[in-house]
């Protein structure tokens, strides 16, 4: 009975997240109320508050669902016992691009994030969480690049912090491009080539070497 109750609670939670995802995509985040989500999910507002503190908390949980598949690769890239950390970074970046292009849920969630979410007052905690996630992601990426340097997969004088920002900006820009101009590029087919070009920049670009800071004016 306890197990069944937990399963029912998880089913209710997933139903709420599914309804929120559909409504956020159709109406935008700021124009969707918790009452709208409760009605679409077939639950009471009390049921929503049982699972989520507010709309921002619900939004964050919806976004986190699409990031979970990358956690294992992220952990592998920073593992000192991983013999191919650069390969794990390559796999992670490729998976992120390809899955967003081919998986309807991931595509909707990133469309919501980039095009249909206004970071107004009630969504302030979401912006804070998003910034925290970005900092954590950059830190993990930098750690993974340092791991690849230690395995002689990248130049010893590569600036890992600068390289991490380049990789992060590339992936983020590609995801935004998919949301804004979905028909411009065949991202699903070209993901590996795009990521390989990015990794070639890390291997060969003098601008990404230590001591090669751009001059200030």
N, C-alpha and C positions, 0 to 999 in steps of 0.2 A: 504493500500500500504506500509506504514512504517513497519507494522508488518510482511508483506511478505518479505520485504527487509531484516529485521533482521533474519528471518527464513532462507533465502537464504544464508546470510553471515555465519550463524551457520552451515548450511549444507556444505558450502565450507570449513569451518574450520575443521569440522569433517572428510571430505574427505581427506584433507591434512594430518591430523593426522593418518588416516587409512593407507594412502599410505606410510607415513614415517615409521609406525610400521612394515609394510610388508617388506620394503626395508632394514631397520635396521636389521631385523631378518634374511633376506636372505643374505645380503652382509656385514653386520657389519656397525657400525656408521661411522667410519672414511672413509670408501670406498663409502659411499653414499653422493652424492652432493645434493644441493638444486635443481639443474636442474633435477636430477634424480627424485626427489620427485614431482616436478612440472609436469613433463611428466607423471608419474604414476597416479597423481591425476587429470590430464586433465586440469591444470590451468597454468597461467604464473608465472614466478618467482616473478613478482610484486604482484600477489595475495598472495603469501606466505609471502612477506615482509609486506603486509597489516595486516596480522594476527600475525606474529612472527618476532621478531627483528633479529634472526639468527638461525642457526641450534641448538645451545644449548638451546635457548628459546623454540624451537619446541620440542626438546627432553624432556624438563622439563614438558611441557604441556601434552605430551603423557604419561609420567610417572604418572603425577598427576591424570589422568583419572581413573587409577586403584586403587588409594588410597581413593577416595571420599567415598566409602561405609563404611570405617572404622571411618570416622570423627564423626558420630553420637555416636558410641560406645565409642570413645575416650572422647568425651564431657561428656557422661553419667558417665564414671568411675571417673571423677574428680568433679562431681556435689555433693556438700555436702548434698543435699536432696535425693540423690540416696541411697536407702536402701540396695542395693546389689552391691557395687562397684567392689568387687572381681569377682562376676558373670559376670559383664560387661567386665572386663579384660579377663576372661576365654573365653567369647563369642568372643571378639575381636581377641584373639590369634588363636582360633579355626577357625574362619572365614577366617583369613589371610592364614592359612595353607590349609584348605580345598578348598577355592575358587581358590587358585593358582594351586592346583592339578587338579581341575575340569573345570576351566574357561580358555578357549584357549587364550583369550586376556591377562589375567593376567599372564599366563604362558609365553607367548611370551615376554611380557614386562620385566619380571624378567630375562628371558634368555638373553635378550638384555643387561640389566644392568650388570649382572654378567659375561657374556661370550663374548659379542660382542661390548663392549664399551671401547675404549681406552681414558683415560682422558688426551689427549694431549692438546696442547696450546689452540686450538679453543674450546675445551670442558672444559677449566678451570672453567668458571662460573658454569657449571653443577656440577663439583666436589664441588665447594663452596656451591651451593644450596643443594646438597646431604648432605654435612656435617651439614649445618644449619637444614635440616629436621631431621637428626639423633639426633642432640642436642635437638631440640624441642620435638621429639618423646620420648627421654629418660626423659626429664623434665615432660612431661605429664604422662608417665608411673610411674615415681616416685611419682607424685602428686596423681595418682590413688591408688597407694599402701599405701600412707599415709592415704588416705580416707578409705581404707579397714582396716587399723590398728585402725583408730578412731571408726570404726563400730565393732571392736573386731573380725574381720574375719581373722586377721593375728596377730602373736605375737607382744606384745607391744614393745619388744626390737629388732624387725627386723630392720636391716639397710636398709632403703628404696632405697638409692642411689645404694648400692651394689646389692640389689635384682633387681632393674630396669635394671642394666647392664647385669645381668644373664639372665633375661627374654628376653631382646633385642638381646643378643648374641645367645640365643637358637633359636629364631624365624628367625633371619638372617641366621644362620647356616643351619637351615632346608630348607629355601628357596634356598640357594646356593646348597645344596645337591640335591634338586629336579632338579635344572638346570644341574648339572654335572652328576648325576647318577639317571636319572628319573625312571629307572626300579627297583631300589634297594628296595624302601619301598612303601607300599600302603598308601601314606599319607592321601588320602581322607578318607579311612576307619579308620586309626589310629590317626587322628588329636586330637580327644577329649582325648584319653588315654594319648597321649604324653603331651598335655597341663596339664592334671590332675597330671601327674608325676612331671611336672615342678612346679606346685602350691604346691604339697606336699613338695618339696624341700624348698620352701619359708616358709612353716609352721614348718618344723622339723629340717632343717639343722643348726647345731650350727655355722657353718662357715659364716652364713648370719646374725648373731646376732651382735648388737653393741658391740664394744670393742674386737671383734674377728678378728683383722687384722692379715694377714699372716706375719710371721717374715721376715725381710729383711736380705740380706746377703751382 
